[in-house]
């Protein structure tokens, strides 16, 4: 074996063996049956290509894909090794006959075949005639019925062709758990099969996962990653249609990308592969059909656009990055709908009885002719994956035969089909379990590398220092700067935490965000969430912003999501403690409001008399805050003071129903608050009106609604009615409403409401709001920027002129450019 290094250099052009390669090769040359589990990128093919050149007889490689056979033979030919060939259904009968003759004459040392070839009489005769030194089963996990890509034809190889046992056996795979390894050994009837399990850890690979809410977010992140990428990249999609859609999305954003999937004609696939290999185009969008046997060392990023069905699939495909040993990144883009796609694929891969009988009826109708899986799928209008699963089951239970061309023929046409489906049910269960593990990888905030390695039976102690969890890389929506707690941030954070606590892990983050935002969608109203006390608690903010805040609280371990197909939002122990403690909670985008009173306590009438309940409550709160050495809002928020003033609770039960008065506050302050309420003068009698009806009557030419009453009722309106009310106050020229609307502008993050408020403040001439409106020129939402530009134009704010002139030239949205241009012109005209 001293000449192994020489053969490696002279015939294959490598200077050193990769980890595990030499050990496998020495085993083979010593005639020891071997199972080698080597991760993607370890150079598995060399483990049989090199010994094939030194063994006296024929090396037979059983491979699952025709394209893989072609690529391997072409690669060897480029290295000057011409004694390799393949037999496949892609060849014409005359070509197959010629190759049989050349194999018999000893021209070839290495022959690739599909497992179905073992049923061909001519091939069986060949095996009897030629000395067979080595049988290689590539992608050996296909043997195991518990593997992620089980193929019955693999499992029955030695039963169908016992002559294969005369040779040394090498079973190769990149992905096999301990359970799958044991099943492979049992299926091959080789309990003493020597196992060589390489180190699965590839330190140069960085693992990251982005948990996104919508497909649009996924596309945006994909484009961002690819534009920042400096080398070759593979983008994997689950289906052909998805791959085509992703490629078109990239092309529409001026990102040149190739397309590869099994549905393309051979010439198209070959052209795409060769362009990618030669670096003529650095990006390729592909299904899992791309990559097997591809030896491109400089792939810098592999992106999974969809959730794979298992960690085996994911690690095999992700492992195509960084084969040169340099740093590379493996990215998973996850949205919850991906799990529905995987469930759909599972349903197709493990069909129910009606689909099974339908396929067999088609087979029986075609008898005695053999038909292909694709023809059966077309005739039965069934997914090809469903047909293939049915055919595998029939083959396993001897209800059909398989021809050397890969076609199927029924053998018991007169007998009623009787199937044993226990194994199928067990395989489905295990497939579900693999999917669950994959979902957990995507969702749980634990070391990505440790999770992968432990799945394959290799111990690893985190942190790895090279994944998004261990290096503390922040999620894109989470602020990375120190954030000071404010009254606003504390109130919002507690509203979210309390909602999570009360819903008690029954709802996901999106649905909780919708309920807090006050949505009346069917998703909210059907489970009667609109009747919850939390509905509309954060109505001044859009659900996207609320989701961002939820994610911040998750990042700070105050909340967590469960790792399952439909993740649920739960309060952590730290979150439960935060709810009971007085320490203010910070959140981004909740800066302290200066020079304007909080929205909920803006006075509308003349200042209250000295003995009013509100003033008594405020005085009590100040004294209590000094005694406890905390800010006043930690004792009670302004919103709570307003609610107590309006509702005047007389019992602990009534007091506990006010938002924010939890068990702790009730016990600590309840007696004081009830005493103050009882001691205060009775509230004045107020005549209430149906304001919505009044507004509609006015819109149809009737009397206008009372602006003061409308202003007083703002806090009671949901998001939609609030926008209506703001527009009415604007149209009534209610200048007294401007301070309250300005306060609302400071409070809300809802884009639609911000636009409405900007327009109202502009028309009401509220110059005090100018500084806050100017800030909105930097908002990410075009509609908000446009509304801010219009308000500044109407207010003729010369301080904004330079900024507006720049926007008129450079803003990404044409509508914003137009509004900024008009505002700049008006300011110039008016102020000179």
MOSULTA-V954247 format. One line per field, one symbol per residue. phi: phi as a letter, one per 30 degrees, with the letter a starting at -180 (. if undefined). A space follows every 10 residues. Layout:
BEGIN
phi = ???
END
This chain:
BEGIN
phi = .dcddddedd cciccbddej dddddddddd icdbcccbde jdiddddcdd dedcddcdcc ccbdbdddee dddddddddi cccbabcbdd ddedddddde dddddidccb bcbddddddd eddddddddc dccbcccdhd dddddcddbd bedddceddd beddddcdcb ccacbadedd edddddddhb dcedcbcddd dcddcccbbc cccbdedddd dedddddddc bdbcccbdbd dddddddddd ddcicdbdbb addddedddd ddddddddid bdbbcbdddc kdidccdcdc acccdbddda ddeddddddd diddiddbbc ccccbddedd dddddddddb ddeedddddd ddddddeddc bddddddddc hbdddddddd deddddcica ccdddicbbd cbdccddbcc cddddddded dddddddddd edcddbeddd dddddcicda cdddibbddd chddddccdc cdcddbeddd dddddddddd dddhicbddd dddddddidc dddcdddidd cddddidbdd bdddddddde dddddcidbb cdcaecdccb dddddddddc dcddcdbdib dddcibdeed bddcddeddd cddeddddde dddddddchb dedddbdedd ddddddchdc bdddddddej ddddddddbe dddddddddd dddddcdcbd dddddddddc jddddddddd ddcedcdded dddddddded ddhddddedd ddddedddbd dddedddedd ddddidddce dddeeddcdd cedddddddd dddddhdddc edddddddcc ddcdddeddd dddddddddd ci
END
